[in-house]
Amino acid sequence: MDEPDYTMVEVAVLVGRNPGIANRFLHIINSPLNRRIQKIDSVSHAVCMLGIGQIHDIVLCASVALAFEEIKTKQMTMKKFWQRSFYCAVMAKQLAMKCRIAESDRLFVNGMLHGIGHLFMDLSIPKESEQAVLNARKQERPLYQVERELLGFDYAELGAWVMGHWGLPRSLRAITCFHPEPARATQFAMETALLHLSNLLVISDMEKSLFGKGSFTVDPTVWPTTRLTEEQCLNFRQTAADQFGEITNSIFY
């Protein structure tokens, strides 16, 4: 896609060449999230109907998930990790659409990949990563703060570094890096604020905790930036949770 003379036919051939990616690609295209009346049964058909940006983002999510499919960590299974990530992605897209973000699908990708730093920490420094999680829960503090104290960096900073190593767009890296502390974002402030909200909404739901309280307290700069209310966020979480429940098992199996 970086080549100036690429064709959609070439894109379709490349996507279809890897059975694992092609299978997930079609699962996502035909999921209730996209609400298509007619089922799309081939990669070439899907490529003809989608914009190049959507294709890029869906293939990116599918290929990253596939790359880590067989990996196991002490903290969680890959299925659980990607289900949580997918829930955050759906939540981020819901909020982006509410705030009229033109490229809401791009925020979907940020939701999918925002926690990738945790995955690398679980793989490379499992004991330290587990200790940070335990300390954060015991102290009822945000995990990124505890990680910085123990390790000198946090999962978001590591995730942004990995994205840079992969050559992903600067916007994805910046939003990922600053979403725990959106007030630090000098660019993409709206998108960073929405990912901040999405992450807190999803984790508080999955851990059965109160959104907006304790370690799930929202950065106060987020409300004037997004012009959303806590009630609106909780309503959108219900919508995202319904969509997540419909499709997650068919995509991350």
C-alpha positions in Angstrom: 0.0 0.0 0.0 3.0 2.3 0.4 3.8 1.9 -3.3 2.4 4.7 -5.5 1.3 2.2 -8.3 -0.4 -0.5 -6.2 -3.7 -1.9 -7.4 -6.7 -3.3 -5.5 -6.2 -6.6 -7.3 -2.7 -6.9 -5.9 -4.1 -6.1 -2.4 -6.8 -8.8 -2.7 -4.2 -11.3 -3.8 -1.9 -10.5 -0.9 -4.6 -10.7 1.7 -5.9 -13.9 0.3 -2.5 -15.5 0.2 -2.4 -16.1 4.0 -5.4 -18.3 4.9 -5.3 -17.3 8.6 -5.5 -13.5 7.8 -8.0 -14.0 5.0 -10.3 -16.0 7.3 -10.2 -13.4 10.1 -10.6 -10.6 7.5 -13.8 -12.2 6.3 -15.1 -12.8 9.8 -14.6 -9.1 10.7 -16.2 -7.9 7.4 -19.3 -10.1 7.9 -19.6 -9.5 11.7 -22.6 -7.7 13.1 -20.3 -4.7 13.8 -20.5 -3.9 10.0 -24.2 -4.8 9.6 -24.1 -5.9 6.0 -27.2 -7.3 4.4 -25.4 -9.5 2.0 -22.7 -11.9 3.1 -19.3 -11.3 1.6 -17.7 -14.7 0.8 -14.4 -13.7 -0.9 -11.5 -11.4 -0.2 -11.7 -9.9 -3.7 -15.4 -9.1 -3.1 -14.6 -7.4 0.2 -11.7 -5.4 -1.2 -13.9 -4.1 -4.0 -16.4 -2.8 -1.3 -14.0 -1.3 1.2 -11.8 1.8 1.1 -8.0 1.2 1.3 -7.8 2.6 4.8 -10.4 0.1 6.1 -8.5 -2.7 4.4 -5.2 -1.6 5.9 -6.7 -1.4 9.4 -8.6 -4.7 9.3 -5.6 -6.6 7.9 -3.3 -5.0 10.6 -5.6 -6.2 13.4 -6.0 -9.6 11.9 -2.3 -10.1 11.3 -1.2 -9.0 14.7 -3.8 -11.3 16.4 -2.6 -14.2 14.2 1.1 -13.5 14.9 0.5 -14.0 18.7 -2.1 -16.7 18.4 0.0 -19.6 19.8 1.7 -17.6 22.5 0.8 -18.1 26.1 1.6 -15.9 29.1 1.2 -16.4 32.8 -1.1 -13.3 33.0 -3.7 -14.3 30.4 -4.5 -16.4 27.3 -4.3 -14.8 23.9 -8.0 -15.2 23.4 -8.7 -13.3 26.6 -6.2 -10.6 25.6 -7.6 -10.1 22.2 -11.2 -10.2 23.4 -10.5 -7.4 25.8 -8.7 -5.5 23.1 -11.6 -6.0 20.7 -14.1 -4.8 23.3 -12.0 -1.6 23.7 -11.8 -1.2 19.9 -15.6 -1.4 19.6 -16.0 1.0 22.5 -13.6 3.5 20.9 -15.4 3.4 17.6 -18.7 4.0 19.3 -17.4 7.1 21.1 -15.6 8.3 17.9 -18.8 8.1 15.9 -20.7 10.0 18.7 -18.0 12.7 18.6 -18.1 12.8 14.7 -14.5 11.7 14.3 -14.1 11.3 10.5 -11.9 8.2 10.7 -13.6 6.3 13.4 -12.2 3.0 12.0 -8.7 4.3 12.8 -9.6 4.7 16.5 -10.9 1.1 16.3 -7.3 0.1 15.5 -6.0 2.1 18.4 -8.5 0.3 20.6 -7.2 -3.1 19.3 -3.5 -2.3 19.8 -3.5 0.0 22.8 -2.5 -2.8 25.2 0.1 -4.4 23.1 2.8 -3.2 25.5 1.3 -5.4 28.2 1.7 -8.4 26.0 5.4 -7.8 25.5 5.9 -7.2 29.2 4.1 -10.4 30.0 6.4 -12.3 27.6 9.7 -10.7 28.5 9.5 -9.7 32.2 6.6 -11.8 33.5 7.5 -11.6 37.2 7.8 -7.8 37.2 4.7 -7.4 35.1 2.7 -9.6 37.5 4.0 -7.7 40.5 2.9 -4.4 38.9 -0.6 -5.7 38.4 -0.8 -7.0 42.0 0.6 -3.8 43.5 -1.9 -1.7 41.4 -4.8 -3.8 42.6 -3.7 -3.7 46.3 -3.1 0.0 46.2 -6.1 0.8 44.0 -4.0 2.9 41.7 -3.7 3.1 37.9 -1.5 0.3 36.6 0.6 2.6 34.4 1.7 4.6 37.5 2.9 1.5 39.3 4.7 0.2 36.2 6.7 3.5 36.0 7.7 3.2 39.6 8.8 -0.5 39.3 10.2 -0.5 35.8 10.9 3.1 34.7 8.3 2.9 31.9 4.7 1.9 31.3 2.8 -0.3 28.9 1.6 2.6 26.8 5.1 3.9 26.2 6.3 0.4 25.3 3.3 -0.1 23.0 4.1 3.1 21.2 7.7 2.1 20.8 6.7 -1.3 19.3 4.4 0.5 16.9 7.3 2.7 15.8 9.4 -0.4 15.3 6.6 -1.8 13.1 6.5 1.4 11.1 2.9 2.3 12.0 1.6 5.8 11.5 2.6 8.6 14.0 -1.0 9.2 15.0 -1.4 5.6 16.2 1.8 5.8 18.2 1.0 9.2 19.8 -2.6 8.2 20.8 -1.3 4.9 22.3 1.5 6.6 24.2 -0.5 9.3 25.9 -3.9 7.6 26.4 -3.3 6.9 30.2 -2.6 10.6 30.6 -4.5 12.4 27.8 -3.6 15.9 29.2 -0.1 15.3 28.0 -1.1 14.9 24.4 -0.1 17.9 22.2 -1.6 16.4 19.1 -4.7 14.2 18.5 -6.2 15.3 21.8 -9.7 14.2 21.0 -8.7 10.7 19.8 -6.4 10.3 22.9 -9.2 11.4 25.2 -11.6 8.9 23.6 -9.1 6.0 23.9 -8.6 7.0 27.6 -12.4 6.7 28.2 -12.7 3.5 26.2 -9.9 1.8 28.1 -11.4 2.8 31.5 -14.9 1.8 30.5 -13.8 -1.6 29.3 -11.5 -2.5 32.2 -13.9 -1.3 34.9 -16.6 -3.4 33.2 -14.5 -6.6 32.9 -13.2 -6.2 36.5 -16.7 -5.4 37.8 -15.5 -2.1 39.2 -17.0 1.4 39.2 -16.2 3.5 36.1 -14.9 7.0 37.2 -13.9 5.9 40.7 -10.6 4.9 42.3 -8.1 3.6 39.7 -10.7 4.1 37.0 -11.0 7.9 37.6 -11.3 9.8 34.4 -8.7 12.5 33.6 -10.6 15.8 34.2 -9.4 17.3 30.9 -11.3 14.6 29.0 -14.8 16.0 29.6 -14.3 19.4 28.1 -12.3 17.9 25.2 -15.0 15.4 24.2 -18.1 17.1 25.6 -19.3 13.8 26.7 -20.9 13.0 30.1 -20.4 10.0 32.3 -24.0 8.9 31.7 -23.4 9.0 27.9 -20.3 6.9 28.3 -22.0 4.3 30.3 -24.9 4.1 27.7 -22.4 3.7 24.9 -20.6 1.0 26.9 -23.8 -1.0 26.9 -24.1 -0.7 23.1 -20.5 -1.7 22.7 -20.9 -4.6 25.1 -23.8 -5.9 23.1 -21.8 -5.8 19.9 -18.8 -7.3 21.5 -20.9 -10.2 22.8 -22.4 -10.9 19.4 -19.1 -11.3 17.5 -16.1 -11.9 19.8 -16.2 -15.7 19.8 -16.5 -15.9 16.0 -13.4 -13.8 15.5 -11.1 -14.7 18.4 -11.4 -18.5 18.6 
